[in-house]
Amino acid sequence: MTELLIVSKPRGRIRRWIYGQYKEYLSPISFDKGSFTNPLTINATGTNFLTGGKNYATYKRAQRFKTPNISPDGGKITLVKVVVRLKQLNGNLTGSVAIQLWSDDGGSPGTKLADLGTLNAGDLTTSYQNFEISCSVELDPNTYYWIYVDCSDAWDDRIDWDGSSDVYADGYTWDNYDGNDTDHDVYLEVHYQSPKFTINLDFIYSGAAEKRLEITFSGSQTVDDITVNDQSVGTDLVKEDSIPQADNYTIVLTISSGDVKGSIQRWLYFNKTSISLDDLDVSEAYIQEVDYGSDGGVLRIDDDPAGDLVGSANETIQFTDILVPFRKLEWISGGGEVLILGVE
């Protein structure tokens, strides 16, 4: 009689355990929302351009400017402040000076869009000074507008707007008597509210690593704030920053000036310091190889300091002749990758 002994051969599986390392996840996501300079400053000084007064044929003057070619949230740019540089001639001025926003109509002022503010004409001195007008008006990107100074309610003296030859490629002056003067600009500052730019992306991953994000900008910019799923991370976002763990991310960039373009890289950060047979769901486990990271490290086996595996930066230790069994592995310092043979 022959007896058959049936033996079940255990199955071995290779596992890679990573700690303290960052791994790129999929390809970077590029974005380009345009670029802009804020504030726009037309630094035209040195020439007295008649802006007028009630007793002058010229009593209105305007400067054309163009909004930045950007794509902010909501599609609008908010004008928050205008600065003009004015003076009067003799010190006899009374009445008021109106600062207005006008549309562009084929290269000349079109229609009035908003009254931005009113200056007390008597506040103008005989030397040039800057006058700031705060406002809140939504403008379209990449569009021409005019800042319009109306002196028709200012009496008994001449008002000048500081200017010079053409210093701003997208603008020039206009007055109600001579029309367009494409060879000259007047001093003007146009300040915008820091616009927000939203970027949406997916990050669907299921595993032991923590999700991280990193933004790399192209060019230069001034960043006011970055939020990730409504959580502020400050003025930059790097892979070392902890972020909410989610399958989808909404990143909002608040940028006051500069280039709004670059890329976002998705990272996986492996931060599980120890691993056991239960974690691996195996009955036996053996170390085949240890690849240390850029800082080297100490890998402890079964809570026994006498068996510590110490490696230097980027060192690799391989166990080819004999496998090293373990019940638990723990990184005491540093980090890296461990190649494991697990037996089910």
C-alpha positions as CSV (number, residue, x, y, z in Angstrom):
1,M,0.0,0.0,0.0
2,T,1.4,3.3,-1.0
3,E,0.6,6.4,1.1
4,L,0.6,9.8,-0.6
5,L,1.8,12.8,1.5
6,I,0.5,16.0,0.0
7,V,2.5,19.1,1.0
8,S,1.4,22.6,0.3
9,K,4.3,24.8,-0.9
10,P,4.2,28.3,0.6
11,R,4.1,31.1,-1.9
12,G,6.6,33.9,-1.7
13,R,6.0,37.5,-2.8
14,I,8.5,40.3,-3.2
15,R,7.5,43.6,-1.4
16,R,9.2,46.9,-1.3
17,W,8.8,49.0,1.9
18,I,9.7,52.7,1.6
19,Y,10.2,55.1,4.4
20,G,11.2,58.8,4.6
21,Q,11.2,59.0,0.8
22,Y,9.3,61.1,-1.7
23,K,8.2,59.5,-5.0
24,E,6.7,61.4,-7.9
25,Y,3.2,60.3,-8.7
26,L,2.2,60.6,-12.4
27,S,3.3,63.6,-14.6
28,P,3.3,67.2,-13.5
29,I,0.2,69.3,-14.3
30,S,1.0,72.6,-16.1
31,F,-0.9,75.8,-15.8
32,D,-0.7,79.2,-17.5
33,K,-3.0,82.0,-16.4
34,G,-1.0,84.9,-17.9
35,S,1.2,87.5,-16.4
36,F,0.9,91.1,-15.2
37,T,2.5,94.0,-13.4
38,N,0.7,95.5,-10.4
39,P,0.5,98.4,-10.0
40,L,0.8,99.6,-13.5
41,T,2.9,102.8,-13.3
42,I,3.1,105.2,-16.2
43,N,6.1,107.1,-14.9
44,A,5.7,110.2,-17.1
45,T,7.2,113.3,-15.5
46,G,8.8,116.6,-16.5
47,T,6.3,118.3,-18.8
48,N,3.3,120.4,-17.8
49,F,0.3,119.3,-19.7
50,L,-2.7,121.6,-19.5
51,T,-5.6,119.8,-18.0
52,G,-7.5,123.1,-17.6
53,G,-10.1,124.7,-15.5
54,K,-13.4,126.5,-16.1
55,N,-11.8,129.4,-17.9
56,Y,-9.7,127.3,-20.3
57,A,-10.7,125.7,-23.6
58,T,-8.9,122.6,-22.5
59,Y,-10.5,121.4,-19.2
60,K,-10.6,117.6,-19.6
61,R,-7.6,115.3,-20.0
62,A,-7.4,111.5,-20.1
63,Q,-4.7,108.8,-20.2
64,R,-5.3,105.4,-21.8
65,F,-4.1,102.2,-20.2
66,K,-4.6,98.5,-20.8
67,T,-5.5,95.8,-18.2
68,P,-3.3,92.7,-17.9
69,N,-3.9,89.7,-20.1
70,I,-4.7,87.2,-17.2
71,S,-7.4,84.7,-16.5
72,P,-8.4,85.2,-12.8
73,D,-11.3,83.6,-11.0
74,G,-14.6,85.2,-12.2
75,G,-12.9,86.6,-15.3
76,K,-12.6,90.1,-13.9
77,I,-9.9,92.3,-12.5
78,T,-10.8,94.7,-9.7
79,L,-9.4,98.3,-9.9
80,V,-8.8,99.5,-6.3
81,K,-6.7,102.6,-6.6
82,V,-5.7,105.3,-9.1
83,V,-2.9,107.9,-8.6
84,V,-2.6,111.1,-10.7
85,R,0.1,113.8,-10.3
86,L,-1.4,117.3,-10.5
87,K,-0.7,120.9,-9.6
88,Q,-2.2,124.4,-10.0
89,L,-0.3,127.4,-11.4
90,N,-0.8,130.3,-9.0
91,G,-2.6,129.0,-5.9
92,N,-6.0,130.6,-6.7
93,L,-7.9,127.4,-7.4
94,T,-11.3,126.7,-6.1
95,G,-14.0,124.1,-6.8
96,S,-13.5,120.4,-7.5
97,V,-11.7,118.0,-9.8
98,A,-13.5,114.8,-10.9
99,I,-11.5,111.5,-11.5
100,Q,-13.4,109.1,-13.7
101,L,-13.1,105.8,-15.5
102,W,-14.1,105.7,-19.2
103,S,-14.3,103.0,-21.8
104,D,-12.2,103.1,-25.0
105,D,-13.9,103.8,-28.3
106,G,-11.6,103.1,-31.2
107,G,-8.6,104.8,-29.5
108,S,-10.5,107.7,-27.8
109,P,-12.5,108.0,-24.6
110,G,-15.9,106.4,-25.2
111,T,-18.4,106.5,-22.3
112,K,-18.1,107.1,-18.6
113,L,-18.1,103.9,-16.7
114,A,-17.6,105.1,-13.1
115,D,-17.0,108.2,-11.0
116,L,-13.9,107.1,-9.0
117,G,-13.6,110.2,-6.8
118,T,-13.5,113.9,-6.4
119,L,-10.6,116.1,-5.3
120,N,-10.9,119.5,-3.6
121,A,-9.3,121.8,-6.1
122,G,-7.9,123.9,-3.3
123,D,-5.8,120.9,-2.2
124,L,-3.7,121.2,-5.3
125,T,-0.5,123.2,-4.6
126,T,1.8,125.0,-7.0
127,S,4.2,121.9,-7.0
128,Y,3.3,118.5,-8.3
129,Q,1.9,116.0,-5.8
130,N,0.3,112.6,-6.1
131,F,-3.4,112.3,-5.4
132,E,-4.7,108.8,-4.6
133,I,-8.3,107.8,-5.3
134,S,-9.5,104.5,-3.7
135,C,-12.2,102.6,-5.6
136,S,-13.6,99.2,-6.4
137,V,-14.5,98.6,-10.0
138,E,-14.4,95.4,-12.0
139,L,-12.6,95.5,-15.3
140,D,-12.2,93.1,-18.2
141,P,-8.7,91.6,-18.8
142,N,-6.7,92.6,-21.8
143,T,-8.9,95.7,-22.4
144,Y,-8.2,99.4,-23.0
145,Y,-9.7,102.0,-20.6
146,W,-9.1,105.6,-19.8
147,I,-8.5,107.5,-16.5
148,Y,-10.2,110.8,-17.1
149,V,-9.6,114.1,-15.2
150,D,-12.5,116.5,-15.5
151,C,-11.7,120.1,-14.3
152,S,-14.8,121.7,-15.6
153,D,-15.8,122.6,-12.0
154,A,-12.5,124.1,-11.0
155,W,-12.2,127.9,-11.2
156,D,-9.8,130.8,-11.6
157,D,-6.5,128.9,-12.1
158,R,-4.8,126.5,-14.4
159,I,-4.4,122.8,-13.6
160,D,-1.5,120.8,-15.0
161,W,-1.0,117.0,-15.2
162,D,2.7,115.9,-15.0
163,G,3.8,114.1,-18.2
164,S,6.5,113.4,-20.7
165,S,7.1,111.9,-24.1
166,D,5.7,108.5,-24.8
167,V,6.8,106.0,-22.1
168,Y,4.0,103.5,-22.1
169,A,3.4,101.5,-25.3
170,D,-0.3,100.9,-24.7
171,G,-1.3,104.4,-23.8
172,Y,-1.3,108.1,-24.7
173,T,-3.2,111.2,-23.7
174,W,-6.4,112.9,-24.9
175,D,-7.9,116.3,-24.2
176,N,-11.2,117.8,-25.1
177,Y,-9.6,120.6,-27.2
178,D,-7.0,118.8,-29.3
179,G,-8.1,115.2,-29.1
180,N,-5.5,112.3,-29.1
181,D,-1.9,113.1,-28.5
182,T,-0.2,109.8,-29.2
183,D,3.3,111.1,-28.6
184,H,2.9,111.7,-24.9
185,D,1.8,110.2,-21.6
186,V,0.9,111.6,-18.2
187,Y,1.8,110.2,-14.8
188,L,-0.7,107.5,-13.8
189,E,-0.7,104.6,-11.3
190,V,-3.4,101.9,-11.6
191,H,-3.6,99.4,-8.7
192,Y,-5.4,96.1,-8.9
193,Q,-6.7,93.9,-6.1
194,S,-4.6,90.7,-5.9
195,P,-6.5,88.3,-8.2
196,K,-7.2,84.7,-7.4
197,F,-6.5,81.8,-9.8
198,T,-8.0,78.3,-9.2
199,I,-6.5,75.1,-10.4
200,N,-8.3,71.8,-10.0
201,L,-6.6,68.4,-10.1
202,D,-7.2,64.7,-9.3
203,F,-5.0,62.7,-6.9
204,I,-6.6,59.3,-6.7
205,Y,-4.2,57.0,-4.8
206,S,-4.7,54.1,-2.3
207,G,-1.7,53.0,-0.4
208,A,0.6,53.5,2.5
209,A,2.0,56.9,1.4
210,E,0.8,60.4,2.3
211,K,-0.2,62.7,-0.6
212,R,1.8,65.8,-1.1
213,L,1.9,68.6,-3.7
214,E,4.5,71.0,-4.9
215,I,4.2,74.1,-7.1
216,T,7.0,75.2,-9.3
217,F,6.5,78.6,-10.9
218,S,8.0,79.8,-14.2
219,G,9.3,83.3,-14.2
220,S,8.9,85.6,-11.2
221,Q,5.9,86.6,-9.2
222,T,4.7,88.0,-5.8
223,V,2.5,85.4,-4.1
224,D,0.2,86.6,-1.3
225,D,-1.3,83.2,-0.4
226,I,-1.9,79.6,-1.5
227,T,-4.8,77.5,-0.3
228,V,-5.2,73.8,-0.7
229,N,-8.8,72.6,-0.2
230,D,-9.5,75.9,1.7
231,Q,-6.4,75.4,3.9
232,S,-3.7,78.1,3.7
233,V,-0.2,76.8,3.2
234,G,1.4,80.3,3.0
235,T,3.2,81.8,0.0
236,D,4.7,78.6,-1.4
237,L,3.7,74.9,-1.6
238,V,6.5,72.3,-1.4
239,K,6.4,68.5,-1.0
240,E,7.4,68.8,2.7
241,D,4.1,70.6,3.5
242,S,1.3,68.5,5.0
243,I,-2.0,68.9,3.1
244,P,-5.5,67.5,3.5
245,Q,-5.8,63.9,2.2
246,A,-8.3,63.8,-0.6
247,D,-9.0,62.4,-4.1
248,N,-9.5,65.8,-5.6
249,Y,-7.8,69.2,-4.9
250,T,-8.7,72.8,-5.4
251,I,-5.6,75.0,-5.3
252,V,-6.2,78.8,-5.2
253,L,-3.3,81.1,-5.9
254,T,-3.5,84.7,-4.8
255,I,-0.9,86.6,-6.7
256,S,-0.4,90.3,-6.6
257,S,2.0,90.6,-9.5
258,G,4.0,88.6,-12.0
259,D,3.8,85.3,-14.0
260,V,0.9,83.0,-13.2
261,K,2.3,79.9,-14.8
262,G,4.2,76.8,-13.9
263,S,3.5,73.2,-12.9
264,I,2.1,71.1,-10.0
265,Q,3.8,67.8,-9.1
266,R,2.0,65.2,-7.1
267,W,4.2,63.4,-4.6
268,L,3.8,60.3,-2.4
269,Y,5.5,60.6,1.0
270,F,6.2,57.3,2.7
271,N,6.2,57.9,6.5
272,K,5.5,54.6,8.1
273,T,8.5,54.2,10.4
274,S,8.0,50.4,11.2
275,I,6.6,47.3,9.6
276,S,5.7,43.9,10.9
277,L,4.5,40.5,9.7
278,D,0.9,41.5,10.4
279,D,1.4,44.6,8.2
280,L,2.7,42.5,5.4
281,D,0.0,39.8,6.0
282,V,2.6,37.0,5.7
283,S,3.8,34.2,8.0
284,E,7.5,34.8,7.4
285,A,9.6,37.6,6.0
286,Y,13.2,38.1,4.9
287,I,15.3,41.1,4.0
288,Q,16.9,40.9,0.5
289,E,18.2,44.4,0.0
290,V,18.4,47.7,1.8
291,D,18.8,51.0,-0.2
292,Y,19.6,53.9,2.0
293,G,18.4,57.4,1.2
294,S,20.4,60.6,0.8
295,D,20.9,60.8,4.6
296,G,21.9,57.2,5.3
297,G,20.2,55.6,8.3
298,V,19.8,52.9,10.9
299,L,17.4,50.0,10.3
300,R,16.6,48.0,13.5
301,I,15.6,44.3,13.3
302,D,13.1,42.9,15.9
303,D,13.8,45.7,18.4
304,D,17.3,44.5,18.9
305,P,20.0,47.2,18.8
306,A,22.7,44.6,18.4
307,G,21.3,43.7,15.0
308,D,21.1,47.3,13.6
309,L,21.9,47.7,9.9
310,V,23.7,51.0,9.5
311,G,24.2,52.5,6.1
312,S,25.7,55.7,4.7
313,A,24.1,58.1,2.2
314,N,22.8,56.2,-0.9
315,E,24.5,53.0,0.2
316,T,23.0,49.6,-0.9
317,I,23.3,46.4,1.2
318,Q,22.3,43.2,-0.5
319,F,21.8,39.8,1.1
320,T,22.4,37.3,-1.8
321,D,23.8,34.2,0.0
322,I,21.6,34.2,3.0
323,L,18.3,36.0,3.6
324,V,17.8,37.8,6.9
325,P,14.6,36.8,8.7
326,F,12.6,39.4,10.7
327,R,9.3,39.9,12.6
328,K,9.6,43.7,12.7
329,L,11.7,46.3,11.0
330,E,12.0,49.9,12.2
331,W,13.9,52.9,11.0
332,I,15.6,54.5,14.0
333,S,17.1,57.3,11.9
334,G,17.3,58.2,8.2
335,G,15.3,56.2,5.7
336,G,15.3,54.3,2.5
337,E,13.8,51.3,0.7
338,V,13.8,47.7,1.9
339,L,13.3,44.8,-0.5
340,I,11.4,42.0,1.3
341,L,10.6,38.4,0.5
342,G,7.3,37.6,2.2
343,V,6.0,34.0,2.6
344,E,2.3,33.6,2.9
